[in-house]
Structures are given as structure tokens and as C-alpha cells.
């Protein structure tokens, strides 16, 4: 899967990102695992290295780094796990962009470490009034309607605001936006989002 994904990415000039996570293979990285800072750092470096091999074989490279699933959410508030993401990024390649939500521990520590931290926002996820992601286990945590998701993406990028799950309006920064591949209608959401952004005068570019 990693080999084929890298080959397709190079063929279509798509950036390759190291999306690192807890070693939760059965749960697709969406279950919390307790780690020490050093254990987690080493595990993330192991994952980056594995992807790099296939990226190089395909004639490409790793263009950016971001956390996935439970690690992404946990590192928003758990300093030790956020620090492991930052440590692994610095040791692997400190010049690579690190995608993170503004206001999280990952964002704060990455900026303090001098990394190129890119403000990331989610087209297909609901937000809490505090600006964090609504857990997938809660109702209405995911957005699957392409029109609704794309309209929200435009609002994020052009106005810097979003409507939280409780209806309040909150500020948001969105330099990079994400659609989950396993979201219902993910491809339609991605297409609609790009079309809506371009119609709003936003230039969509490749990261890395």
C-alpha cells in the first residue's frame, strides 16, 4: 500500500506526507496508547523511515509531517506526546513543514523549536467551542455533505472563522486543509472544496 501510494503520488505530482500515529494497527491509529516521550519519538521516526524508503523508490520524497488519529487529538493537550512529535520531526528533517492545529501543544512546541509549523484545519470534522475536534464517538462529529463542507472551507480560509458544534462562531487559521479519506463522500468533498476555493479566488498549491 505504501509503495503504490508513493508511486501514484509521484506520477500525479502530489505531495507525500508522513502521517504518523500510535502503533494501533487494528484501530487505524484512532485509539490512545500510553508511551514515554522517548518511546513515542522512536516509534514515529521508525514510521517516517519506512515511508521514506518507498517515497525514494518511487522517485519522490517526504514533503511534510503530521500526526494522525488519536495521536493528533491527544497531542493537542498532552505535552509529552506533542513533544515527541516535535522531537521526531526535528531529528528526521527539521526543514519539513509540520501540520498542526493552532493553539494546541503540538503547535506551541513546534513553534518554540523553530519548526515550520503550518496551520491545519479540517473540512469534514466538527469543532468544539474551544477550537478542538469533536471526538468521532460523538454525534455529528463528521461532515459528509460536499456542499456544506466546501462552503465551510471557504469560510475558514477567507474569513478565518467557523461555526462550532454548539453554534458559536470561533476563530480559526487554515493554511492547509484536510479531508479524511474514509469520510463518506471524501472524493466529492475534496473536489467540491477545491472548486469552491478557486471560485472564491483562493490559489490552491501543493505543500512541500
trRosetta pair geometry for C-beta under 8 A, 3 or more apart (Angstrom, degrees):
i j d omega theta_ij theta_ji phi_ij phi_ji
1 4 6.1 -59 -144 40 26 106
1 5 6.1 27 158 -20 63 111
2 5 5.8 -56 -143 37 27 112
2 6 6.3 26 159 -17 63 108
2 50 7.0 -43 -169 139 173 97
2 51 6.1 -127 -159 -113 126 67
2 54 4.6 155 132 14 100 170
3 6 6.1 -62 -153 37 26 107
3 7 6.3 26 153 -20 64 109
3 54 4.7 -126 -91 -141 56 119
3 57 6.9 -33 -133 82 92 135
3 58 7.2 161 -164 -57 60 109
4 7 5.6 -53 -146 36 33 114
4 8 6.3 30 157 -16 66 106
5 8 5.9 -56 -148 38 29 108
5 9 6.2 32 153 -23 64 108
5 16 7.9 119 129 -125 94 100
5 54 7.8 52 61 133 85 138
6 9 5.5 -53 -145 34 32 115
6 10 6.4 29 158 -16 66 104
6 16 5.9 30 -120 -113 79 141
6 51 7.6 158 -71 -170 124 75
6 54 4.5 162 4 134 152 96
6 55 4.8 -137 -138 -92 132 50
6 57 7.2 82 103 64 142 87
6 58 4.0 -175 130 -2 101 152
6 60 5.9 -156 -173 45 93 128
7 10 6.1 -57 -150 37 28 106
7 11 6.2 29 153 -20 63 111
7 58 4.6 -143 -83 -123 53 119
8 11 5.5 -56 -145 38 31 116
8 12 6.1 2 165 5 67 113
8 14 7.5 -5 122 37 76 128
9 12 6.5 -74 -143 51 23 90
9 14 4.3 -100 -146 73 73 97
9 15 7.2 -66 -172 85 119 14
9 16 5.0 105 129 -74 160 91
9 55 8.0 -37 73 -122 134 84
9 58 7.2 70 58 129 90 153
9 60 6.2 0 99 -59 107 173
10 13 7.5 26 -170 -75 29 36
10 14 7.9 -78 -40 45 21 71
10 16 7.8 -7 -55 -43 75 122
10 55 7.9 143 -55 -156 113 63
10 58 4.5 176 -4 144 142 108
10 59 5.1 112 -164 72 153 93
10 60 4.2 -136 -83 -47 107 116
13 206 7.1 -88 148 -78 88 156
14 206 7.2 -158 -138 -125 37 116
15 63 4.0 -94 -161 64 100 157
15 64 6.5 33 157 6 131 105
15 206 5.1 151 -36 -175 108 97
15 207 5.1 -96 26 65 175 74
15 208 4.5 134 -136 32 126 128
16 51 7.3 173 159 164 116 115
16 55 5.1 165 110 -115 164 120
16 60 5.4 106 -8 134 137 137
16 61 6.9 172 51 89 121 35
16 62 5.6 -92 102 -112 102 44
16 63 5.5 119 53 5 59 96
16 208 7.9 -69 46 57 55 173
17 62 7.1 78 -132 -160 23 80
17 63 6.3 -60 -75 64 62 85
17 64 4.7 -26 -114 71 95 88
17 65 6.8 167 -166 -90 81 22
17 66 6.0 4 172 16 129 100
17 99 7.6 -4 -149 2 139 131
17 207 7.6 27 -74 83 113 126
17 208 7.8 -156 -79 -43 78 137
18 47 6.8 129 -172 121 105 94
18 48 4.7 26 -155 -113 156 78
18 51 5.1 172 -107 58 89 153
18 52 7.8 -10 -80 -51 124 79
18 62 5.1 11 -34 -149 105 132
18 64 7.4 -155 27 98 72 43
18 65 4.8 -16 64 -111 102 76
18 66 7.6 155 83 28 58 54
18 92 7.9 -74 48 144 167 165
19 66 5.6 -13 -113 72 71 87
19 67 7.5 75 -165 179 60 11
19 68 4.4 69 163 -55 97 121
20 44 4.5 60 176 -140 152 90
20 47 4.8 135 -120 85 93 142
20 48 6.5 -31 -73 -54 125 83
20 65 6.9 1 -1 -164 111 95
20 66 7.7 174 25 88 73 37
20 67 5.9 -49 73 -113 80 57
20 68 6.5 177 76 9 26 95
20 71 7.0 -67 113 90 75 160
20 85 7.3 167 76 -122 126 87
20 88 7.2 -85 77 111 175 153
21 24 6.9 -83 136 35 113 91
21 29 3.2 -2 156 -145 154 134
21 47 7.6 149 32 -118 59 171
21 67 6.7 114 -89 -169 58 69
21 68 4.1 -55 -69 67 111 102
21 69 5.0 41 -133 38 129 115
21 70 7.2 86 -163 45 100 76
21 71 4.9 -173 -141 10 55 128
21 72 7.8 -40 -107 -22 85 85
22 29 5.6 145 52 -145 73 70
22 31 7.0 -109 85 78 142 60
22 32 6.9 151 -44 -146 166 26
22 33 4.2 147 -163 23 131 114
22 35 7.5 -161 -120 -27 93 125
22 69 7.1 -99 27 90 92 120
22 70 5.6 -28 11 72 130 113
22 71 5.1 171 -28 -54 81 104
23 33 6.7 -42 48 32 69 170
23 43 5.9 -102 -38 -165 114 135
24 27 4.3 -38 156 56 116 104
24 28 7.1 -22 107 55 96 22
24 29 5.0 142 60 -97 99 31
24 30 6.8 -130 100 33 140 41
24 31 4.7 172 -145 49 154 92
24 33 6.1 -169 -57 -34 103 121
24 69 7.5 -131 58 119 125 152
24 70 6.9 43 17 26 152 132
25 28 7.8 26 -176 -72 27 32
27 30 5.1 -125 150 53 97 76
27 31 4.1 24 107 -6 168 111
27 70 7.9 22 120 -17 127 130
28 69 6.6 174 120 -92 75 145
28 182 8.0 3 -180 -11 162 161
29 68 5.1 31 125 107 150 110
29 69 3.7 149 119 28 93 155
29 70 6.3 -156 154 21 61 88
29 71 6.8 -51 -179 2 103 103
30 69 4.2 -113 -84 -156 59 117
30 70 5.2 124 -162 -35 29 94
30 136 7.1 -21 -168 28 134 147
31 70 5.6 -71 70 -39 8 156
32 70 4.8 -147 -69 175 55 135
32 74 5.7 118 -116 -71 104 138
33 70 7.6 105 1 99 72 139
35 39 4.6 -145 -167 88 96 112
35 40 3.8 109 120 -57 148 99
35 43 7.1 -99 -128 14 149 138
35 81 6.9 100 58 -101 106 92
35 84 7.1 21 105 -64 129 170
36 39 4.5 91 52 8 83 106
36 40 6.9 -161 82 -5 40 87
36 80 7.5 -83 -165 172 41 131
37 40 6.2 -65 -151 40 25 106
37 41 6.2 28 154 -22 64 109
37 80 4.8 -111 -72 -169 95 90
37 81 7.6 -137 -104 -77 66 34
37 83 5.7 -19 -137 88 121 114
37 84 5.0 -162 -155 -70 63 97
37 87 7.2 85 170 4 100 152
38 41 5.5 -51 -144 35 33 115
38 42 6.3 31 159 -17 65 106
38 84 7.8 -140 -60 -112 14 104
39 42 6.1 -60 -152 37 27 108
39 43 6.4 25 153 -18 64 109
40 43 5.6 -55 -145 37 33 112
40 44 6.3 32 157 -19 67 106
40 80 7.8 112 27 139 142 87
40 81 6.0 -89 160 -127 174 71
40 84 3.8 13 97 -174 114 165
40 88 7.9 -97 127 -39 73 127
41 44 6.0 -60 -151 36 28 108
41 45 6.4 27 153 -17 64 107
41 84 4.4 -130 -61 -151 73 84
41 87 4.6 -38 -117 94 127 126
41 88 4.9 -172 -151 -61 68 90
41 91 7.4 77 179 15 111 142
42 45 5.7 -54 -148 37 32 112
42 46 6.4 40 151 -25 64 104
43 46 5.5 -49 -152 30 33 118
43 47 6.7 32 151 -17 63 103
44 47 5.7 -52 -152 35 36 111
44 48 6.4 38 150 -19 66 104
44 84 6.4 138 0 147 137 98
44 85 6.6 -176 -121 -108 169 52
44 88 3.9 -33 95 -116 124 171
45 48 5.6 -52 -147 36 34 113
45 49 6.3 36 155 -21 65 106
45 88 5.0 -145 -56 -141 77 98
45 91 6.3 -34 -97 92 126 125
45 92 6.0 -172 -122 -68 81 103
46 49 5.9 -57 -151 35 27 112
46 50 6.6 29 153 -21 62 105
47 50 5.8 -51 -149 31 33 112
47 51 6.6 27 156 -13 64 105
48 51 6.0 -61 -153 39 31 106
48 52 6.2 36 151 -27 66 108
48 62 6.8 16 -161 -95 87 172
48 65 7.1 -15 -104 -110 119 118
48 88 6.8 162 -14 165 137 111
48 92 4.9 -41 130 -119 161 151
49 52 5.5 -51 -145 29 33 116
49 53 7.0 41 156 -26 62 96
49 92 7.9 -138 -56 -121 73 110
50 53 6.2 -49 -163 21 32 112
50 54 7.4 16 151 -4 62 104
51 54 6.1 -64 -158 42 40 103
51 55 6.0 40 149 -23 74 110
51 62 6.1 83 111 -85 114 117
52 55 5.5 -56 -142 38 33 114
52 56 6.2 32 159 -19 67 106
52 61 7.6 6 -139 -151 79 57
52 62 5.6 -58 -92 -22 79 118
53 56 6.1 -61 -153 36 25 107
53 57 6.4 23 153 -18 63 109
54 57 5.5 -50 -143 36 35 114
54 58 6.3 30 157 -15 65 108
55 58 6.0 -64 -153 41 28 107
55 60 4.6 -87 -173 88 81 92
55 61 5.5 97 144 -122 126 13
55 62 5.6 -173 5 -50 173 66
56 59 7.6 54 -177 -67 32 15
56 60 7.3 -110 -77 65 25 50
56 61 7.0 47 -79 -92 67 60
62 65 7.3 39 160 -66 122 80
62 93 7.4 155 83 27 115 144
62 96 6.8 -11 118 -117 98 147
63 96 7.2 148 157 -142 26 101
63 97 7.6 1 145 34 70 103
63 206 7.8 -51 175 158 162 98
63 207 6.2 128 134 106 120 78
63 208 2.6 18 -178 -145 108 170
64 96 5.7 164 -118 175 38 98
64 97 4.3 -27 -122 70 103 97
64 98 7.3 173 -171 -84 83 24
64 99 6.1 58 158 -26 126 102
64 118 7.4 -35 -146 21 134 140
64 207 5.3 -8 -33 128 145 122
64 208 5.0 -120 -36 -66 91 108
65 85 7.9 164 139 -176 119 90
65 88 7.9 -170 -174 106 152 99
65 89 5.1 -172 74 -108 156 104
65 92 7.3 117 -72 72 147 141
65 96 5.5 78 -7 120 101 131
65 97 7.3 178 30 91 67 52
65 98 5.2 -23 74 -109 97 71
65 99 7.2 -167 90 16 44 78
66 72 7.3 20 159 -100 89 116
66 98 6.9 139 -86 -167 56 54
66 99 3.8 -21 -90 57 116 109
66 100 7.2 -176 -131 -62 84 58
66 120 6.8 82 -125 -64 134 164
67 71 4.5 -124 -174 111 117 105
67 72 4.1 166 104 -80 100 70
67 75 5.7 86 36 27 174 145
67 85 5.4 -55 -59 -112 120 139
67 100 7.6 45 19 -98 101 85
67 106 6.8 -120 6 -108 132 156
68 71 6.3 45 62 49 50 107
68 72 5.7 -39 -165 -29 4 114
69 72 6.0 124 52 14 26 101
69 73 7.3 -65 143 3 37 100
70 73 5.8 -60 -148 43 35 107
70 74 5.7 31 158 -18 71 112
71 74 5.8 -56 -135 41 28 107
71 75 5.8 24 166 -18 65 113
71 81 6.5 -148 -151 171 77 125
71 85 7.4 136 160 -72 114 118
72 75 6.3 -62 -145 38 19 106
72 76 7.2 37 149 -39 55 96
72 106 7.9 -44 -146 -18 56 159
73 76 5.8 -40 -166 3 35 118
73 132 7.6 89 -144 -179 81 110
73 133 6.1 -91 -104 56 102 119
73 135 7.4 79 -152 -100 157 76
74 77 7.1 -88 -174 50 39 79
74 78 4.9 -13 162 17 84 129
74 81 5.3 1 117 80 108 161
75 78 6.0 -69 -102 58 35 87
75 81 4.5 -119 -90 111 81 100
75 82 4.0 130 -169 -79 90 70
75 84 7.9 -114 -107 51 120 90
75 85 5.6 40 -143 -10 159 137
75 104 6.9 63 116 159 74 125
75 105 6.0 -129 166 72 63 106
75 106 4.8 56 136 -55 114 111
76 82 7.5 139 -52 -78 11 119
76 101 6.4 2 -113 54 108 126
76 104 3.9 -79 -138 -135 68 117
76 105 6.2 121 170 20 20 86
76 106 6.7 -47 -90 4 43 102
76 132 5.8 109 155 -125 158 115
76 133 8.0 -171 -44 17 159 91
77 104 7.3 -82 -49 -149 50 81
77 105 6.1 136 -109 -14 11 120
77 132 8.0 -7 -41 -104 109 149
78 81 4.4 38 100 24 115 111
78 82 6.4 159 85 -15 60 89
78 105 6.8 -136 64 41 31 157
79 82 5.7 -61 -145 41 31 111
79 83 6.0 33 158 -23 68 107
79 105 5.2 -137 -98 -155 55 144
79 109 7.3 130 -152 -56 76 135
80 83 5.8 -54 -149 34 27 113
80 84 6.7 32 150 -24 61 102
81 84 5.5 -44 -150 27 37 115
81 85 7.0 41 150 -19 62 97
82 85 5.8 -50 -158 31 37 112
82 86 6.6 33 148 -14 67 107
82 104 7.0 -173 -111 143 135 95
82 105 3.7 -156 -15 114 169 107
82 106 4.3 -135 -142 -71 101 61
82 108 7.8 36 149 53 149 88
82 109 5.3 133 132 21 109 139
83 86 5.5 -56 -148 41 37 112
83 87 6.0 41 152 -24 69 106
83 105 7.8 -58 -37 152 68 113
83 109 5.6 -119 -91 -166 64 161
84 87 5.5 -49 -140 36 31 113
84 88 6.2 31 159 -18 64 106
85 88 6.0 -57 -148 37 26 108
85 89 6.4 26 154 -18 62 109
85 98 7.4 122 147 -160 104 129
85 106 5.6 -12 72 -125 144 107
85 110 7.7 -45 106 -69 103 106
86 89 5.8 -57 -148 37 29 111
86 90 6.3 29 156 -18 65 107
86 98 7.4 49 -107 -155 63 171
86 106 7.0 179 -50 -147 95 64
86 109 4.7 -112 -36 123 157 111
86 110 5.1 -150 -106 -83 107 65
86 113 5.2 149 -180 -4 122 155
86 115 6.6 -143 -143 -13 87 145
87 90 5.9 -58 -150 37 28 110
87 91 6.2 19 157 -13 65 111
88 91 5.9 -59 -144 41 29 106
88 92 6.0 23 160 -16 66 112
89 92 6.0 -59 -139 40 26 105
89 93 7.4 -61 -176 62 59 56
89 94 6.9 94 133 -106 77 49
89 96 6.6 -127 -162 69 94 107
89 98 5.1 4 -136 -84 163 126
89 110 7.3 11 61 -121 152 102
89 115 6.0 38 116 -121 133 147
90 94 4.7 27 -139 -91 58 98
90 113 6.0 -98 -70 167 130 136
90 115 6.8 -103 -75 -74 83 112
92 96 7.3 -28 100 18 104 137
93 96 4.6 72 98 -17 108 110
94 113 8.0 -127 -139 142 108 107
94 114 7.4 21 180 96 120 98
94 115 6.3 -119 -162 -103 74 81
95 116 7.1 28 -173 1 40 125
96 116 7.2 -150 110 52 26 112
96 208 7.4 -4 -145 -117 81 96
97 116 4.8 -72 -103 106 60 110
97 117 7.6 123 -163 -117 68 16
97 118 4.7 22 -174 -19 119 123
97 207 6.1 -95 53 177 153 112
97 208 6.4 -119 19 -79 115 68
98 106 7.6 -140 148 165 120 103
98 110 5.1 -141 84 -141 141 143
98 115 5.1 14 12 147 127 137
98 116 6.7 136 15 78 74 59
98 117 5.2 -34 73 -106 96 65
98 118 6.9 167 75 17 39 79
99 117 7.8 132 -108 -163 15 60
99 118 5.1 -36 -101 70 64 102
99 120 4.2 69 180 -55 99 135
99 176 5.4 -75 -122 71 118 147
99 178 7.9 109 161 -55 148 124
99 207 8.0 11 -67 -175 116 165
100 104 5.9 -128 170 59 106 123
100 106 4.2 -152 -136 111 138 114
100 107 4.5 -171 115 -70 124 74
100 110 6.0 158 11 10 150 150
100 117 5.6 -37 36 -162 114 106
100 118 7.5 122 25 64 63 53
100 119 7.6 -50 77 -113 59 35
100 120 6.0 135 51 19 10 111
101 104 4.7 78 74 -15 94 123
101 106 7.4 78 41 59 70 112
101 107 6.2 -92 87 -41 46 126
101 119 7.5 46 -143 -155 30 64
101 120 5.9 -74 -70 68 53 85
101 121 7.4 93 -114 -88 82 53
101 131 7.3 157 168 145 124 97
101 132 7.3 111 122 -115 163 58
101 133 7.9 -143 -62 -31 156 94
102 107 5.4 128 -125 -137 32 164
102 119 5.0 3 -47 -127 105 105
102 131 7.7 -63 81 162 83 139
102 172 7.5 153 42 -156 120 51
102 173 4.6 67 -21 37 148 119
103 107 6.2 40 28 53 24 148
103 108 7.9 14 -164 -46 17 97
103 131 5.7 39 66 101 155 143
104 107 4.7 104 54 5 74 101
104 108 7.1 -141 97 -3 41 87
104 132 7.6 106 -87 -104 101 93
105 108 5.6 -54 -142 39 34 110
105 109 5.9 23 164 -10 70 111
106 109 6.4 -60 -139 44 23 101
106 110 5.9 25 161 -21 61 115
106 117 7.9 159 135 -137 79 126
107 110 6.0 -62 -144 38 22 111
107 111 6.3 19 160 -16 61 109
107 117 5.8 128 -140 166 62 146
107 119 7.8 42 -122 -102 126 68
108 111 6.1 -62 -153 36 25 107
108 112 6.4 23 153 -17 64 110
109 112 5.5 -53 -144 38 34 113
109 113 6.2 31 156 -18 66 108
110 113 5.8 -60 -148 39 29 108
110 115 4.4 -70 -173 57 85 126
110 117 4.0 113 115 -78 129 126
111 114 7.8 53 178 -64 32 20
111 115 7.1 -85 -75 53 26 78
111 117 5.3 -74 -64 20 74 141
118 175 5.0 -118 -172 85 87 129
118 176 5.1 54 137 -7 124 122
118 207 7.1 49 -145 -140 178 129
119 173 3.8 -56 -178 117 156 110
119 174 6.2 -111 120 -85 105 16
119 175 4.5 100 55 7 86 99
119 176 7.0 159 84 24 48 76
120 174 7.4 27 -171 -131 19 61
120 175 7.3 -55 -70 57 42 77
120 176 4.8 -30 -104 76 75 100
120 177 7.3 152 -160 -94 62 27
120 178 6.2 28 -175 -19 108 115
121 156 5.1 -178 115 -171 159 145
121 162 7.6 178 -162 -48 132 147
121 172 5.5 80 -108 164 134 123
121 173 7.1 -173 -48 91 114 41
121 174 3.6 -49 14 -103 134 102
121 176 7.6 156 23 83 64 50
121 177 5.3 -27 72 -109 83 77
121 178 7.3 -177 90 19 36 82
122 125 3.9 0 124 32 142 110
122 127 7.8 155 55 -65 106 93
122 133 6.6 43 20 -102 153 113
122 177 7.2 148 -103 -160 16 71
122 178 5.2 -36 -109 66 67 97
122 179 8.0 129 -160 -85 67 36
122 180 7.9 17 -152 -31 109 93
123 143 7.2 -110 138 70 61 126
123 149 4.8 69 159 -180 97 102
123 150 7.4 21 -162 -81 126 39
123 152 6.5 140 -149 84 65 106
123 153 4.8 -5 -113 -74 107 108
123 156 7.8 -117 -93 7 67 149
123 177 5.4 68 -44 169 100 114
123 178 6.7 -161 9 78 85 41
123 179 5.1 -27 54 -79 123 83
123 189 6.3 149 120 163 130 118
123 193 5.6 -31 -131 -101 159 146
124 142 6.0 4 157 -161 91 76
124 143 4.8 -143 -148 60 53 85
124 144 7.1 57 -150 -79 108 44
124 149 5.5 0 -86 -126 69 134
124 178 7.8 -91 26 110 92 70
124 179 5.3 82 -13 -135 122 69
124 180 5.7 -114 73 20 136 91
124 183 4.6 -18 165 -120 158 167
124 186 7.4 -35 -63 -111 164 75
124 189 6.0 33 -75 174 116 165
125 133 5.1 -20 153 -139 138 106
125 134 6.9 -179 173 40 87 81
125 141 6.6 -17 -150 164 75 73
125 142 6.5 -34 -104 -108 55 52
125 143 7.0 -108 -38 9 13 93
125 180 7.6 82 -51 -18 101 119
126 133 7.4 103 77 -161 52 61
126 134 4.1 -9 88 19 101 134
126 140 5.7 63 -46 131 156 81
126 141 5.2 -118 32 -141 111 36
126 142 7.3 -79 -9 -39 91 16
126 143 6.8 129 -55 -39 74 94
126 164 7.6 82 176 -168 82 49
126 165 4.6 67 166 -80 123 102
127 131 6.1 -13 -177 -139 121 31
127 132 6.9 144 -156 74 74 26
127 133 6.5 -58 -107 -103 57 39
127 134 6.6 -139 -95 -22 6 88
127 162 5.9 72 24 111 146 132
127 164 4.9 -88 95 -119 90 72
127 165 6.5 -163 74 -25 42 83
127 170 6.7 -125 120 53 136 137
127 172 7.5 -103 -92 -83 170 133
128 131 6.8 -45 72 24 77 21
128 132 4.9 -2 35 59 117 79
128 133 7.3 24 -6 83 91 9
128 134 5.7 140 -55 -75 78 71
128 164 6.1 8 149 -159 17 118
128 165 6.2 -23 -101 18 42 116
128 166 8.0 37 -157 -6 52 102
129 164 4.7 119 -84 135 52 168
129 165 7.6 -93 -39 44 68 79
129 166 5.5 -22 -55 33 110 125
129 168 5.1 44 -119 51 101 138
129 170 6.4 164 -156 -62 48 132
131 164 7.8 -79 -73 -93 42 118
131 170 5.5 -158 -79 156 84 144
131 171 7.7 -21 -96 71 127 64
131 172 6.8 171 -138 -92 102 83
133 141 7.7 63 165 -165 86 100
134 138 5.3 -99 168 67 102 129
134 140 7.4 -11 113 98 160 73
134 141 4.4 -147 105 -121 106 83
134 165 5.3 86 -69 -55 140 145
135 138 5.1 93 70 -4 84 102
135 141 6.2 -76 94 -112 36 146
136 141 5.0 -176 -118 107 34 153
136 142 6.9 35 -130 -45 81 103
137 141 7.4 66 40 -24 28 154
138 141 5.0 110 69 -58 79 112
140 165 6.6 135 104 -140 116 104
142 180 7.9 -71 -131 42 111 136
142 183 6.0 -174 -167 -129 121 99
142 184 7.6 98 135 22 133 93
143 148 5.9 -130 -170 103 120 115
143 149 4.9 150 121 -81 124 96
143 152 7.3 5 138 20 176 151
143 183 7.7 9 74 -165 54 136
143 189 7.9 122 109 -121 92 138
144 149 7.7 -32 -162 -39 3 128
144 183 6.1 -167 -103 170 78 93
144 184 4.0 8 -139 75 133 104
144 185 5.1 109 -179 32 82 113
144 189 7.5 -102 -155 -60 39 127
145 148 4.0 56 86 18 114 113
145 149 6.3 164 81 -14 58 88
145 185 7.4 40 -101 70 18 157
146 149 5.8 -60 -139 42 27 108
146 150 5.9 22 165 -17 66 111
146 185 5.7 -114 -49 153 94 129
146 188 4.4 -86 -71 133 139 98
146 189 4.7 -144 -109 -89 75 53
146 191 7.5 -12 -150 65 135 83
146 192 3.9 116 171 6 108 155
146 193 7.7 -118 -161 -35 79 74
147 150 6.2 -57 -141 38 24 106
147 151 6.3 24 159 -18 61 109
147 192 6.5 -99 -76 -176 41 150
148 151 6.0 -59 -149 36 27 110
148 152 6.4 25 154 -18 63 109
149 152 5.8 -59 -152 36 30 111
149 153 6.5 36 150 -25 65 103
149 179 7.5 75 164 -109 142 108
149 189 4.7 -9 82 -144 152 109
149 192 7.0 96 74 85 96 123
149 193 6.4 -57 121 -71 97 106
150 153 5.4 -47 -149 29 36 116
150 154 6.8 38 153 -18 64 100
150 189 6.9 -168 -51 -159 85 61
150 192 4.0 -108 -50 130 143 97
150 193 4.4 -147 -110 -86 82 52
150 195 7.1 -9 -153 62 147 86
150 196 3.9 133 165 -1 111 148
150 197 7.8 -117 -163 -29 88 75
151 154 5.9 -52 -155 33 34 111
151 155 6.6 34 148 -18 64 106
151 196 6.6 -118 -74 -157 42 156
152 155 5.4 -54 -150 37 37 114
152 156 6.3 44 150 -25 67 102
152 162 6.5 55 -167 -132 100 96
152 163 7.8 -99 -121 30 107 90
153 156 5.6 -49 -150 30 32 115
153 157 6.4 17 159 -9 65 110
153 174 7.7 -166 -155 158 64 158
153 177 5.6 76 -138 -169 106 164
153 193 4.7 55 19 -143 167 102
153 196 6.4 113 70 84 111 127
153 197 6.3 -64 124 -64 116 103
154 157 6.2 -64 -145 42 28 102
154 158 5.7 -5 171 8 68 119
154 196 5.1 -99 -50 144 119 111
154 197 6.1 -163 -90 -89 78 58
154 200 4.9 145 -142 -38 114 159
154 202 7.4 -161 -124 -6 72 137
155 158 6.7 -66 -124 51 19 90
155 159 5.2 -34 -165 37 61 120
155 161 6.3 -67 162 74 99 74
155 162 6.4 125 110 -95 115 61
156 159 7.5 -8 -47 54 4 77
156 160 7.2 44 -173 -105 40 23
156 161 7.6 -131 -104 64 40 30
156 162 5.6 18 -89 -69 85 107
156 172 5.5 -53 -139 96 88 128
156 174 4.1 47 148 -6 112 157
156 177 6.8 118 91 -97 146 124
157 160 8.0 -9 172 -63 8 53
157 174 5.1 -90 -82 88 64 120
157 177 7.2 -66 -62 -45 110 132
157 197 6.4 37 42 -126 160 105
157 200 7.6 125 81 95 118 143
157 202 5.5 32 130 -110 145 153
158 200 5.7 -101 -54 160 144 136
158 202 6.8 -111 -65 -62 95 118
160 171 5.9 -1 147 -154 95 79
160 172 6.1 -175 -173 64 53 58
160 173 6.6 3 -137 -90 95 51
160 174 7.6 -167 -111 15 56 90
161 169 5.4 6 -177 -178 123 102
161 170 6.8 152 -154 79 72 34
161 171 6.0 -49 -99 -105 67 43
161 172 6.4 121 -127 21 16 89
162 169 7.4 159 78 -151 30 61
162 170 6.0 -27 63 64 79 83
162 172 4.8 24 -1 -4 114 142
163 167 6.4 -21 -173 -144 105 34
163 168 7.3 153 -154 79 60 31
163 169 5.9 -38 -98 -96 62 64
163 170 7.9 126 -122 18 16 78
164 167 7.0 -35 71 36 74 19
164 168 4.9 -4 40 62 117 83
164 169 7.4 -162 1 -88 86 13
164 170 5.2 60 -44 -5 111 121
174 177 5.5 30 -174 -73 114 94
176 207 6.0 20 -105 -75 124 142
177 193 7.0 -145 111 172 139 141
179 183 6.4 -103 179 36 80 137
179 186 5.6 141 148 -157 111 83
179 189 5.1 166 -139 104 139 119
179 190 4.9 -142 48 -74 157 86
179 193 6.7 -166 -52 4 131 153
180 183 4.4 106 72 -28 95 102
180 186 6.4 -101 91 -111 54 123
181 186 5.4 105 -148 163 30 166
182 186 6.9 63 22 -46 8 144
183 186 4.5 119 63 -79 84 92
183 189 6.6 -17 100 14 129 152
185 188 4.4 -51 -174 48 90 118
185 189 5.5 100 121 -31 89 93
186 189 5.6 -56 -147 34 29 113
186 190 6.4 28 156 -19 65 104
187 190 5.8 -52 -148 35 32 111
187 191 6.4 29 155 -15 65 107
188 191 5.8 -55 -146 39 31 110
188 192 6.0 28 157 -16 66 111
189 192 5.9 -59 -143 41 27 108
189 193 6.0 30 157 -24 64 110
190 193 5.7 -55 -144 35 26 113
190 194 6.5 24 159 -16 63 104
191 194 6.1 -55 -150 35 29 106
191 195 6.3 25 155 -16 63 111
192 195 5.7 -58 -147 40 31 112
192 196 6.1 29 156 -19 67 110
193 196 5.8 -56 -143 38 28 108
193 197 6.2 27 158 -18 64 108
194 197 5.9 -57 -146 37 29 110
194 198 6.2 24 159 -15 65 109
194 204 5.6 -33 -138 -33 88 171
195 198 6.1 -60 -147 39 26 107
195 199 6.2 27 154 -20 63 110
196 199 5.6 -55 -146 37 30 113
196 200 6.4 24 155 -15 64 109
197 200 5.7 -62 -151 39 31 107
197 202 4.1 -70 178 67 88 125
197 204 5.7 90 102 -59 136 110
198 201 7.7 71 -177 -57 32 11
198 202 6.5 -91 -78 64 31 71
198 203 7.8 60 -111 -105 72 33
198 204 6.4 -61 -65 -4 91 110
